[in-house]
Amino acid sequence: MARSFLLLIGMSVNGENIFAGAYVDRHGHVRTDPDWLSAAIQSDASWFVPVWGTRCLTDGEPPSLVLLQRQNIDEYISDEDIIFLGMYRERPTFAVGMDKSVPEPFAERGQFHDLRYLGSILPADDANLAAHARALVIWHRLQKFCGRCGAKTQTQAGGNTRKCVNEACAALIFPRVEPAIIVLVSHGDRCLLGRQKSWPEGRYSTIAGFVEPGESLEDAVRREVIEETDVRVGNIRYHSSQPWPFPSALMLGFTAEAETESIQLNDGELEDARWFSYKELTSGFPKLPYRISIARRLVDDWINSNGSSGRIDSQ
């Protein structure tokens, strides 16, 4: 039983990391078909995902994402604000951003919550859709002006690109994701975890950092671990990935084996870093990463690979 026990915290039921999964058919071929998009926007069969500030609307027990029809949201939007996400449960589905300065809408339909909270309680497909909608809404808010010439931009391709209105420039702007590595470093029956000063007391997590220009993912793993802890690593292996919509990171998970043990905090990012055995990790200290994160998935998988049969705190 000990070897077969599987911790599911940090995973959706299909084995994907939370927020991941191809639940939306993005239907890229219709993004540039204005007639199709116009008809879909007006259709009673279409769904709309409201994003108020950075929060998503849910209702029910257990909660699920609230999907609205066009007539429900007319007073809050113009067609310029609508972002085509794709086909969700075989229906055209759009995201609609609403400024936080507007009083919280749709009180009769549910409540708006932060996605960090919702990720742990929504069904996997709803969590994926909410992350997709939230990320694109925030991206549009940050791309109102062209980074090349400073002119205004407008939506294109159903809200999946923006274009500079200056005809002399006419730059196309595409949504970007920021690749970041995250790695579970092990040495025998211990793994390396660190903590930042701003985190809740006692919480430790895996080593992570953004990939830099001209750097491979494996090089980024080696560099980040050395920069933060002075530990050298090898045998780097890909584990899994997670879209992390806060606002636009793509976490690329790895495991690695330590080639040195001595820890030294080099770059000031961490307050502390230590080696922990799997027995220590199931004892209640340290507090582990939040269960919606790939960091938690990496730690849980490592604990299971070391034969732990105890369920750890699901914080």
Buried (B, 14 or more C-beta within 10 A) or exposed (E): EEEEEEBEBBBBEEEBBBBBBEBBEBBEEBBEBEEBBEEBBEEEEBBBBBBBBBBBBBEEEEBBBBBBEBEBBEEBBEEEBBBBBBBBEEEBBBBBBBEEEEEEBBEEEBBBBEBEBBBBBBBBBBBBBBBBBBBBBBBBEEBEBBEEEEBEBEBBBBBBBBBBBBEEBEBEBEBEBEBBBBBBBBBEEBBBBBBEEEBEEEBBBBBBBEBEEEBEBBBBBBBBBBBBBBBBBEEBEEBBBBBBBBBBBBBBBBBBEBEEEEBEBEEEBBEEBBBBBBEBBBEEEBBBBBBBBBBBBBBBBBBBEBEBEEEBEEE
